Each structure stands twice: as structure tokens, then as C-alpha cells.
Amino acid sequence: MYEEEVLDEIGLLQALQPTVGEIVASISTSDAAWVVPSEPIDLGEVAWLPSLVKESSKDIMYVHLAAEMRPYLLRRLRAAKSDGWKVHVAVDFLALSDTNTVLALGELDAYVHLIKGNAVQAGGHVLTVLSDESVPVEQSVRSALAKATWGLRDDGTKQEKGRRLEALLAFLLGQVDDFIVKEKNFRGDTDEIDIILQLSKVSARCWYNSSAPFILVESKNWVDPVPQKEISAFIFKLQTKRGRSKIGLFFSKGGYTSDAEQQELKLAATDLVVVLIGPDEIVEWISHEDPDDYLESKVRHSMLR
């Protein structure tokens, strides 16, 4: 009897699931730039008829409703990426719990569109979606996704590079057990903050402070080292948060000038802490067997040095 009830429930859920055609229609209706291709796209090693394309901007879309991504599909998506297409994949939320699917989306640097009912959300980088939806992943998956995205840090336009770094940091910080990514690109009355973290629980970690529950995060996707004036501006942001934020994490792809590092040291006589994290530290954080411990060690070092 129990097995029959389970099978009936599964059948009902499958019946309620929208079809690929309905999802395609929903996407093309909300954004007329997406069109159904009339013939297969020549990808060199393979020809493929995807769900949708934006030929003018070389965006390609696949609506993925299966339980997992089959090897033949991955070959086509990889071929599209190699041919210069930006890969988009529409999936339901359950797909984000499948490790192989998530890893494939990370490898493809894919933009993910979540299917919710018959509606489809606007796309975001796979790491942005994992962060926004608070999807936890195993440490090995966290590392693999981060390495794939960091490896593409110099690819694309300036805007694409910036978005990728922001997605990477929001994802990694959101995976830290004590943090909730509360805001991204927060615009206050006097400043803008890339990411605001909120401490989610009482913790033995050195960053816990019940009276200052917010951590500010800034990132610079610059080739050149970050100069002193940027650190000074970030310190001012900490100083003007009514004492509710005492720690700032500053990430720089290009490192820091010596005067920027000296500016951070001037905080030693105050209760504010700015942690300067450069490219080498980002790589170590991504690769560490316990990334939460590694990040805490950087914060602790900045507190005590």
C-alpha cells in the first residue's frame, strides 16, 4: 500500500512539472531576444539544436528537466562554450542538489535560470544562484567550483570579470558556517558596499561579536595593486556603521601597494579590523582542506599583528 501511495505521489509531481515547451515559451515571452533556432547550430565537432539562442550576442540556452546531465549533453555544452557561446541552462531547484550537475555548471561558467512553477527567473552566474538560494555544498565541491571560476578570472569583458569575482566571493563566504550573505551591491545613503555578511549564530570563531553582527566585504578585480586611498575609503565605511560592523574583508585580484598595507596597520590602536586578502591568499583559501579555518586564521592574524 505504501509503495502505491509513493508511486501515485511521484506521478502527480511529474504531471505537475512544466514541459520543456512550456519553459521555452515562458523564456521567449519574457525576453524576445531568445528565439527557437530553426536549424542546428554548427559547433565544429558537433551540430546541436539547443532550446533557445540569442544569435546577436552568442548566448545559447538548454532547458534541463532531467535528473542528471548526460555525457552527450555535456559534450554539446562544452563545444558551445569552446565555440564562444555563453552557456545558459534552465533548471529546477532540485538540480542544484545533484553534485555532478552543479560541477558541470561550474565548469561551463554557466548562467543558471531557476524554474519555479511555469515561471523562469532571470539568469545569474551559477555561483550567484547557489549563493542566493543558500545551497550548501560539500567542501570538495566548494573547492572544485571555486577553482574553476578563479581559473577564468581573466576571461571576458571587464564587467564579466567583475561579476565573476563577486559571484565567487559571495558563494565562498555564503558557505562559511557562521555567515549569511545579507546584501550584495548594497547602496546606503553615503556609500556602496559589495557584500554585507551577517553573523548567523553564537560562535567560538574570532569574528563573533554580538554587538557588531555585520562584516563588510569589498572586492577589486584590478590588475594593478589596490592603493592606500581605497583602504582609507573602506575604513570610513566601517567607521560609519554605528558600531555594528568592526571587521572588513578586502579582496584584491592584483594585491596591494605598500602604503595600502601601512594604512591597514594604522587600525591597530582601534577596535576595527581590515583583512587584506590578495590573489595568493584567495588561492590558498580555495584549496585549503578547511577553508573556514583558513579564513579565520587570516582574520585572527589581522587582529593581533
C-alpha positions in Angstrom: 0.0 0.0 0.0 2.8 2.4 0.9 4.6 1.8 -2.3 1.4 2.5 -4.3 1.0 5.8 -2.4 4.6 6.8 -3.2 4.2 6.0 -6.9 1.0 8.0 -7.0 2.7 11.0 -5.4 5.6 10.8 -7.8 3.2 10.5 -10.8 1.3 13.6 -9.6 4.5 15.6 -9.2 5.7 14.6 -12.7 2.3 15.6 -14.1 2.5 19.0 -12.5 6.0 19.6 -13.8 6.1 22.0 -16.7 7.2 20.7 -20.1 10.3 21.8 -22.0 8.0 23.5 -24.5 6.2 25.5 -21.7 9.5 26.6 -20.3 10.8 27.7 -23.7 7.7 29.6 -24.3 7.9 31.3 -20.9 11.5 32.4 -21.5 11.0 33.7 -25.1 7.8 35.6 -24.0 9.6 37.3 -21.1 12.7 38.1 -23.3 12.0 38.4 -27.1 15.7 38.2 -27.8 15.6 34.5 -27.0 14.4 32.6 -30.1 14.0 28.9 -31.0 16.6 28.1 -33.7 15.3 26.9 -37.0 18.2 24.6 -37.6 21.1 23.0 -35.7 24.0 25.2 -34.6 27.3 24.2 -36.1 29.7 23.9 -33.2 32.6 22.4 -35.1 32.9 18.9 -33.7 29.1 18.6 -33.3 25.9 20.2 -34.6 23.2 20.9 -32.0 19.7 22.2 -31.9 19.5 23.9 -28.5 16.3 25.1 -26.7 16.9 28.8 -27.4 19.6 31.1 -28.8 20.4 34.8 -28.9 22.5 34.8 -32.1 23.4 38.5 -31.9 25.2 38.1 -28.6 26.1 34.4 -28.9 24.0 33.2 -25.9 22.8 29.6 -26.0 20.1 28.1 -23.7 19.4 24.5 -22.7 16.3 23.6 -20.7 17.3 20.8 -18.4 14.5 18.9 -16.7 16.2 15.5 -16.3 17.6 14.2 -13.1 21.2 14.5 -14.3 23.3 15.8 -17.1 24.1 13.1 -19.6 27.6 12.9 -21.2 26.3 13.6 -24.7 24.7 16.8 -23.5 27.9 17.9 -21.7 29.8 17.4 -24.9 27.4 19.7 -26.7 27.6 22.4 -24.0 31.4 22.2 -23.8 31.5 22.5 -27.6 29.3 25.6 -27.4 31.5 27.2 -24.8 34.6 26.4 -26.8 33.0 28.0 -29.9 32.5 31.3 -28.0 28.9 30.9 -26.9 27.8 31.9 -23.4 26.1 28.9 -21.9 22.7 29.3 -20.1 20.9 26.4 -18.5 17.3 26.5 -17.1 16.9 24.0 -14.2 14.6 23.4 -11.3 15.8 23.8 -7.8 16.3 20.0 -7.3 19.0 20.1 -10.0 21.2 22.2 -7.6 21.3 19.3 -5.2 22.9 17.0 -7.8 26.7 17.2 -7.4 27.6 16.2 -11.0 25.1 18.8 -12.4 26.5 21.6 -10.2 30.1 20.7 -11.1 29.2 20.7 -14.8 27.6 24.1 -14.5 30.7 25.4 -12.7 33.0 24.0 -15.4 30.9 25.7 -18.1 30.9 29.0 -16.3 27.1 28.8 -16.9 24.4 31.2 -16.3 21.6 29.4 -14.4 17.9 30.2 -14.8 15.8 28.7 -12.0 12.4 27.2 -13.0 9.8 27.9 -10.4 6.4 26.6 -11.5 5.8 27.8 -15.0 8.0 30.9 -14.5 11.7 31.2 -15.1 13.9 33.5 -13.2 16.4 35.9 -14.8 19.8 34.2 -15.2 22.7 34.6 -12.9 26.2 33.0 -12.7 25.9 29.5 -11.2 27.8 30.6 -8.1 25.5 33.6 -7.7 22.4 31.3 -7.8 24.0 28.9 -5.3 24.6 31.8 -3.0 21.2 33.5 -3.5 19.4 30.2 -2.9 21.7 29.3 0.1 22.6 25.9 -1.3 25.2 24.1 0.8 27.8 22.0 -0.9 30.5 19.6 0.3 33.9 21.1 0.8 35.4 19.2 -2.2 32.6 20.6 -4.4 33.1 24.1 -2.9 36.8 23.9 -3.8 36.2 22.5 -7.3 33.6 25.2 -8.2 35.8 27.9 -6.8 38.9 26.7 -8.7 37.0 26.5 -12.0 35.7 30.1 -11.6 39.0 31.5 -10.3 40.7 29.9 -13.3 38.5 32.1 -15.6 39.3 35.3 -13.7 41.0 36.9 -16.8 38.3 35.8 -19.3 35.7 38.1 -20.8 34.9 41.8 -20.6 35.7 44.0 -17.6 32.0 43.7 -16.5 32.1 39.9 -16.8 35.3 39.6 -14.8 33.9 41.8 -12.0 30.6 39.8 -11.9 32.5 36.5 -11.8 34.7 37.6 -8.9 31.7 38.9 -7.0 29.9 35.6 -7.6 32.9 33.7 -6.4 33.2 35.7 -3.2 29.5 35.6 -2.4 29.5 31.8 -2.9 32.6 31.1 -0.8 31.5 33.4 2.0 28.0 32.0 2.0 29.4 28.6 2.5 31.2 29.7 5.7 29.2 28.1 8.6 28.9 31.3 10.6 27.9 33.7 7.7 24.7 34.7 5.9 25.1 36.8 2.8 22.6 39.5 3.7 23.2 42.1 1.0 25.0 42.4 -2.3 25.8 45.7 -4.0 24.2 47.5 -1.1 23.6 51.1 -1.7 23.5 53.2 1.5 22.9 56.9 1.9 26.6 57.7 1.7 28.4 54.6 0.3 28.2 51.4 -1.6 29.2 48.0 -0.2 29.9 45.0 -2.4 28.7 42.3 0.2 27.4 42.5 3.7 27.7 39.4 5.8 25.6 38.8 9.0 26.8 36.5 11.7 24.3 33.7 11.9 24.9 32.2 15.3 26.8 32.3 18.5 30.3 31.1 17.6 33.7 30.4 19.0 35.3 31.9 15.9 37.3 35.1 16.4 35.0 37.2 14.3 32.0 36.7 16.6 30.8 39.9 18.2 27.2 40.1 19.4 27.2 43.9 19.3 28.7 44.1 15.8 26.9 41.4 13.8 27.9 42.6 10.3 31.1 42.1 8.3 31.7 44.3 5.3 33.2 42.9 2.1 34.9 44.9 -0.7 36.5 43.4 -3.8 38.6 44.9 -6.6 39.0 43.0 -9.8 42.0 45.1 -10.8 45.3 44.1 -12.5 47.2 46.7 -10.5 47.6 46.7 -6.7 45.0 48.4 -4.7 46.4 51.8 -3.4 46.1 53.4 0.0 43.1 55.6 -0.8 40.9 52.6 -1.4 41.7 51.2 2.0 41.0 54.5 3.6 37.6 54.7 1.9 36.8 51.2 3.1 37.9 52.1 6.7 35.5 55.0 6.6 32.7 52.7 5.6 33.4 50.7 8.8 33.5 53.8 10.9 30.1 55.0 9.7 28.1 51.9 10.6 27.0 52.9 14.1 29.5 50.4 15.6 27.6 47.5 14.2 30.5 46.4 12.0 34.0 46.0 13.3 35.5 43.7 10.6 36.1 44.3 6.9 37.3 41.8 4.4 39.0 43.3 1.4 39.8 41.1 -1.6 42.1 42.2 -4.4 43.0 40.2 -7.5 46.0 42.5 -8.0 47.3 42.7 -4.5 48.1 45.9 -2.5 50.6 48.7 -2.6 52.9 49.0 0.4 51.2 52.2 1.5 47.8 50.4 1.5 49.2 47.8 3.8 50.6 50.5 6.1 47.2 52.2 6.2 45.6 49.0 7.4 48.2 48.8 10.2 47.1 52.2 11.5 44.0 50.5 12.8 46.0 48.6 15.4 45.1 51.2 18.1 41.3 50.9 17.4 38.7 48.1 17.6 38.3 48.0 13.8 40.0 45.3 11.7 40.5 45.2 7.9 41.8 41.9 6.5 43.7 42.4 3.2 43.3 39.3 1.1 45.3 39.1 -2.2 45.5 36.6 -5.0 47.8 34.2 -3.3 45.5 34.1 -0.2 42.5 33.6 -2.4 44.1 30.5 -4.0 45.1 29.2 -0.5 41.6 29.7 0.8 40.0 27.9 -2.2 42.4 25.0 -1.9 42.5 24.6 1.9 41.2 21.4 3.4 39.2 23.5 5.9 38.5 26.9 4.3 36.6 28.3 7.3 39.7 27.7 9.5 41.9 29.3 6.9 39.7 32.4 6.7 39.6 32.7 10.5 43.4 32.5 10.6 43.6 35.5 8.3 41.2 37.5 10.4 43.0 36.5 13.6 46.3 37.5 12.2 45.0 40.9 11.2 43.5 41.3 14.7 46.8 40.5 16.5 49.6 41.7 14.3 
